[in-house]
Amino acid sequence: MYSLLSNLALRYKFMILGFLALLITIIPTVLFTQSINDSLDNRVARLQGLAPERAIVTAIGLTQKHRGMCARLLNGDASARAPCQALRDQADQAYARTAELIATQSDNDNATETWQSITQEWQDVKALFGSDLPEASRSFEVHTALIRNMLEAARYLLDDFRLSLTSQPDVYQLVQSLFVEMPALTEALGQLRGRGAGQLARGEASVAERSIMEALRIQALGNHRVLEHGLESVMLYHPEMEAALQEPLKTATTQLMQGLSLVKDVILQAQSLEAAPQDYFNTLTSTIEAQLALSDVAVSQLQDQLQHQISDLQQQKWGLLGVLGAGLLLALGLGTIVARAIVRPIHDAVDMARRVADGDLTGRLTVRGRDECAHLARALNEMGEGLTRIVSEVRNGSETIATAAGQIASANMDMSQRTEEQAASLEQTSASTQQIHTTAGRNAEHTREAGDMALSASRTAKESGDLIHGVVATMQAIHQDSDRMSEIISMIDSIAFRTNLLALNASIEAARAGEHGRGFAVVASEVRGLAQRSASAADDIRSLIETSGERVRDGVTQVDQAGSAMQTLQDGIERVAAITDEIRVGSDEQSTGIDQIHQAISQMDDVTQRNAAMVEQTSAAATSLEEQTEILRRLMASFRLQATS
């Protein structure tokens, strides 16, 4: 993974980071949006389910009312015939309306089929009231079975429209109160109304019938308590609903108590059933209608609550998406600006590094701000200035070394030429000495005639011997100076060798540094080349000095031989002092030879002095070379290298 990222350009790395940030943002956003959409779907389904549920409740109420009216009719109340027919017509419309709402609001085919089955049961109930009327008990039984199936269908639709499957306690309480407890309460009241109206129409009620009535009354009270508790809990949870529900709830409770009291007074505790069936029926109907009115108000509140929740969820959804979109646009803009602010200085730094690697140290970066890129640009500028200074000093030092090496070479060439001249002079001295010796042999017989001149020649020969000894001492000093120059050149060669090693190490460390060390490698390579040329020049100088030394040694040997010859000449002159008269002419020739010896010795002395001057120049050049080498060493030491294991 690291190798893959290291091969990617910086802009692609920023794109990867942006994609990861976008992915990290989108995943929870998608999950949250899905959660909101699920909640919206649930609430929309519940809102859509309210209309079918209310239609079923309306159909149940009409069926219950039809059951009670038929009970009056079948128990002898002929006035109930027309209302029964009117209720059947109203119930037909309610069943059709409910079927239409279920078909349009529900995608569940089972719900449609269930309601079609209930509609068919209603048609079967209507068929009982043809030309022949059924018995009262039969009518009540089939009506009650139909209403029971309708209540089951209502509970089934609660699940289908997700009204009973909610984690919201307020919605759950309202649904349970309106679509479970309220239908159960109205069914109990409807049975009390139908059974009681029939009993009052007959004018009698058995003990069993009275027991059933009492059970239904107790059931109605229990249903009402549960309903009242649920609505009060919702009002505590939503105080804004209290103003809308409190008065209908109070009215429904009052009507319920009045209706149940009427049941108790005219049927359960009455000795004889003398109350008018129509009044009883109307009173219980008013009680049921009060409960249904409360249901209508509560359903409206539930509908408003669901619509408010849907609106809030939609606002949350679009608000989140809007904030996310704005945040993504802002992040994209800022990311682009930040990426450019980082990539552009790095590109400039890379360009400058490449120029430095190519040997161009004139480039400088423009420093903006105080961030890491600005620190990098400032450091690269400082590096460029430092490299420029170092390269300038190295260049100047290299030129100085080259000049010093040239001076040394020139001086040594001069010294070589003058040494050759000195050798030629010594050869002339040797020839003159040989001629003097020959002349002295021929003039041996004339020694007595040349007595005075022989003495003078003896003194001259002695002085010449002393001069030759001086020449020998001078040549030995030149030989020692040549050895000293060889040592100096060896030291220069050693310094050049160490400089070469240091430059080689610097090149190796610069190569390890990679792209950033390419400039240092170029400088170290140049220094290494200069050190190698210095070492080569030192070797040439040493070779020349060794050749000169060998020739000086030959000259010393020859001068020693000349000294011995002069000593022999002096002895011969002393031996022929008695016959100096005979060698007077030879003495003249000897004087001429001695003059030539004197000139040769003078020339050798002049050459020796010039050689000494050149030795001094060589020493000064060697000292300058040593100083420049030390500067090169300090410059190389200024490079900061990695520690080698």
Order of alpha helices (4+ residues) and beta strands (2+ residues): alpha-alpha-alpha-alpha-alpha-alpha-alpha-alpha-alpha-alpha-alpha-beta-alpha-alpha-beta-alpha
